[in-house]
Amino acid sequence: MSRKIYTSASKRLETLPEIFTGSDLTMLCGWRSQIASTYLANWRKAGLVRSLGGRSDIHMNLVRNRH
């Protein structure tokens, strides 16, 4: 039985670029689109990620760049 290892949102976001797309997230983290969307929504609510306009699917990583 494999043991799951918890990785904090901050640690995950430290590995991502300052600007990324949803597609980047699925490829870099190895997640399906639905899982990546859930993480993005949770990170936005927590103030860790800011989406850059409408339905553009471009996101700013506020852990890497607070500005």
Phi and psi in degrees as a GROMACS rama.xvg file:
@    title "Ramachandran Plot"
@    xaxis  label "Phi"
@    yaxis  label "Psi"
@TYPE xy
-79.7066  145.39  SER-2
-100.397  128.232  ARG-3
-78.1625  138.496  LYS-4
-107.995  126.592  ILE-5
-76.1019  131.11  TYR-6
-122.759  123.415  THR-7
-68.2781  158.296  SER-8
-59.4468  -41.467  ALA-9
-60.8722  -43.1448  SER-10
-64.6157  -42.2311  LYS-11
-62.2862  -45.0809  ARG-12
-70.4313  -27.5778  LEU-13
-63.0274  -25.2755  GLU-14
-87.4105  -10.4037  THR-15
-95.7912  155.676  LEU-16
-67.7776  167.314  PRO-17
-63.2287  -36.2847  GLU-18
-123.408  129.472  ILE-19
-148.889  163.637  PHE-20
-107.475  168.241  THR-21
-60.2153  -37.1517  GLY-22
-64.1608  -40.4114  SER-23
-58.374  -43.4461  ASP-24
-62.4455  -43.1634  LEU-25
-64.3348  -39.8625  THR-26
-73.327  -45.7554  MET-27
-70.9811  -32.7081  LEU-28
-100.757  -11.5086  CYS-29
73.2296  31.2782  GLY-30
-102.42  155.466  TRP-31
-72.2984  161.22  ARG-32
-57.7772  -41.788  SER-33
-64.6347  -38.533  GLN-34
-68.6149  -43.7064  ILE-35
-60.2239  -40.6371  ALA-36
-63.3  -39.3129  SER-37
-65.1717  -45.2441  THR-38
-60.9515  -45.4307  TYR-39
-59.2909  -44.534  LEU-40
-61.4847  -43.7223  ALA-41
-65.7743  -40.8156  ASN-42
-67.0877  -37.7136  TRP-43
-62.7765  -45.9266  ARG-44
-60.3551  -34.6671  LYS-45
-83.2608  -5.44471  ALA-46
77.6381  22.8907  GLY-47
-95.2656  -18.8463  LEU-48
-138.748  143.219  VAL-49
-122.789  128.945  ARG-50
-82.8128  139.89  SER-51
-100.522  52.7651  LEU-52
109.853  115.18  GLY-53
46.8718  -127.263  GLY-54
-104.501  27.5572  ARG-55
-71.4083  -20.5962  SER-56
62.9604  30.7084  ASP-57
-113.316  132.259  ILE-58
-130.887  144.12  HIS-59
-101.711  128.193  MET-60
-84.6822  103.972  ASN-61
-79.2971  -10.3746  LEU-62
-73.2614  -37.6982  VAL-63
-84.5977  -29.3213  ARG-64
-145.303  107.233  ASN-65
-78.0812  -7.86908  ARG-66
